[in-house]
Amino acid sequence: MYDDWIWKHPNWTVFTWKDEKILPLTRHIHQKIGILLGQSQHNPEKEHLILDNLIANLVSSSAIENETLNVYSLRSSLAKRLGVSLEYPYPSSERSDGLANIVLDALNNFEQGLSTERLFRWHQWLFNETDWTMQRIRIGQLRGHEPMQVVSGRMDYPTVHFEAPPRDGLEQRLDEFIQWFNNSRTNTLLDPLIRAGITHLWFVTLHPFDDGNGRITRTLTDLALAQMDQQSIRLYAMSPVILNKRKSYYEILEATQKSDSDITAWLVWFLQALNESLEQTLKSIERTLLKSTFWQFFPEVDLHEGQRKILNRLLDGGENGFEHGISASQYQKVAKVSRATATRHLTNLLEKGCIVKLEGGGRNTRYQIKIYNL
């Protein structure tokens, strides 16, 4: 069994890293955040972009722990607190209200200092359902004295991926983290992005609760990023990227927690994930602006319902947006029309200047949206 965890090293929280590998990443991310803030100012759907990102963050953070959330209930809880009106409201729940409380406390009350009481309150919100299964969890308090391990494999020959510090002395360890978190915010020599990465690693290594440590860790990471820039953090979501990279996420955490205090590899992984989340948001904003500009060119155009549906799918992009263009047979299936009608609709859109024909011909002819600039 492995017995040389990072937290067993003297002064293990005096973290070090190689600037030559980290600084190019932090510079690049700071530039991207600036671009994101600039582009978001012109986004007509900014309120809904924020709402969608908060939902994606919460849903993905829970999915990392194999928990499924009711997206509609969560959207209602967040929209109510953000003052965003929904076209189709859905009843909220204790669960969704509690999660909305956590994320908005982190993002709205970023000036408020961290404390054990605040962490315990988050933990209570995380497990606020009156469900008997939760009675096995110490809610709003530190974990018990039994060993806290993450294991896999056979019961008689398990693989220990992680072991948390013992319960004895955990209060002191948590106090040290909280003191560092509050004091490091004004440390001008510590890049806020690196601070967020350290926050994530340090707290998840302490693993102070029976359950919910990963979700509280990701909320703390959001709080650290909100303290850097309370505007941009609402526009991107890290948890969906972590969910997509879940295997490598756990692998880099395990490797780091079985190493010394040089956390270069962890910070590289963390910053690359953060950069990816920013890129995804920038692409989303670009699509929204493209869609808005397109319909400004065709405010009164006479279109069939199927044509409008297809144009919006092409404008939205993504995995459902016909990235390589749409053919007549695909139009036929999506719009639920005959092959002849599909061909006629596409020809009509081509004549109106809504789409362009891509290279190729015959039955494989494909069409893509025509880009317009105001």
Secondary structure, 3 states (H helix, E strand, C coil): CCCCCHHHCCCCCCCECCHHHHHHHHHHHHHHHHHHHHHHCCCCCHHHHHHHHHHHHHHHHHHHCCCCCCHHHHHHHHHHHHCCCCCCCCCCCHHHHHHHHHHHHHHHCCCCCCCHHHHHHHHHHHCCCCCHHHHHCCCCCCCCCCCCEEEEEECCEEEEEEECCCCCCHHHHHHHHHHHHHHHCCCCCCCHHHHHHHHHHHHHHHCCCCCCHHHHHHHHHHHHHHHHCCCHHHCCCCHHHHHHCHHHHHHHHHHHHCCCCECHHHHHHHHHHHHHHHHHHHHHHHHHHHHHHHHHHCCCCCCCHHHHHHHHHHHHCHHHCCCCCEEHHHHHHHHCCCHHHHHHHHHHHHHCCCEEECCCCHHHCEEEECCCCC
